[in-house]
Amino acid sequence: MAKAIMIQGTASNAGKSLLAAGLCRIFRQDGYKVAPFKSQNMALNSFITKEGLEMGRAQVVQAEAAGCEPSVRMNPILLKPTNDKGSQVIVNGVSRGTMSAMDYFAYKHNLVAEVKAAYDSLAEDNDIIVIEGAGSPAEINLKGADIVNMGMAKFAKAPVLLVGDIDRGGVFASLYGTVKLLEPDEQDMIRGLVINKFRGDVEILRPGLSMIEELAGKPVIGVVPMLNVDIDDEDSLSERLVNKGKVGLIDIAVIRLPRLSNFTDFNNLSRMDEVTLRYVGSVKELGNPDLIILPGTKNTMDDLRWLRQCGLEAGILKYAAKGGAVLGICGGYQMLGQEVSDPEFVEGGGALKGLGLLPVSTVFLGEKTRTQVKGVFNAPEGIFSGMKDTAFDGYEIHMGVSSTEAVPLTEVIDHKGRKKPDGAAKGNIIGCYIHGLFDRAESAAALINCLREVKGLSPSDAAVDWEEYKQTQYDKLADGVRAGLDMEHVYEILNRGV
């Protein structure tokens, strides 16, 4: 049975996911068979495994860092918010419907056995499990039904490292307050404090480290610097969604939908020096880009209404009428069609007119499509014609079924070996259901070279080999975490257990 160590945080976005990934990489480098685990995750960026099951992307990143195949055992519960009060509940990779926060709170005790089974199965196959908590263990209104922080630590008999984010300020108060709000037996589970995202000279911090050790009664086992690593993001807290003023030859505007999901689709494009990739939420921000992308969303109909109300629909239609290039992926593809209807009340019922840029009609059904795919671009037109026959890998994850009389944009093979058409093309407008279209260097380069040709620029081969790039970033992350943590002390905590 594996030994376990758990990363908890004083708040969301304290850096738990990244530190857990760093430890996964370090343990792997040190010769151990290691896997990540998070009993319950809430995020809109998800992933489809080889078996066609859905899990949170943070645990996929951690699995890649650990050098193992992503498995839903690593994230048995995934909550995908559909609105401000409810989420789709995914258990062991399969949706069990949408629940309000109150309904889920009452329901989740039914999932304890499945969480334990997933963890036990993973622990049998590995030497070390790196467990990640969620939010803060000191959310005192939720502690009675906790299955993701101290409740999980007790089940796994996992010593806890408590992480505080110094970059947001108040790190000593947040560490002390979190420890002291816990019950005595929970405080005993915390075996070390970690200060994360530090900038500057650590010597200036040392008097505070000594004081927090004395006040909280816990050793500080490391100060991890603000790490400049480029790793896929978990959710909409990502700094990628904030435009940073980078100016490139090719300007791509991604519509920042309120329920934007799987924006990792575009990370490989943003890594190209010649590309400016902007997330825009208003007509004023839209400008006159070389390409507009309508991305995935957890609620197509609500986000289509938003697009209409804020004026971006009119802006996109005006841009398209002038011959501009538009790409829709998943929910964005559905929006580009003629109509979206919801007879089974998957997204609240009713029907809405789409943007009308593609001859596509979509009907929402209760069953979700979940599959990895590979294929080639089949019949792009206009600006995108240079992408014909370019290969890609990706995955589908959607509730709707779309029909079209247009020539399909792609032909794909799913994880069961079945061939099927996907998407549609009409002039300079294309769309499909496939996430991860541009993760491969050749597909990213093909898209950008189409846009370069419009501007009279010669082709470029500057796209990044994403798989190779990721491995260098995981090693860089491990180097940064090793430098910040007392790894001898971490191993002592791991081996001693609780």
Summary of the structure (lengths in Angstrom):
residues: 498
radius of gyration: 23.3
end to end distance: 14.9
largest distance: 70.8
contacts: 1763
relative contact order: 0.13
helix: 37%
strand: 29%
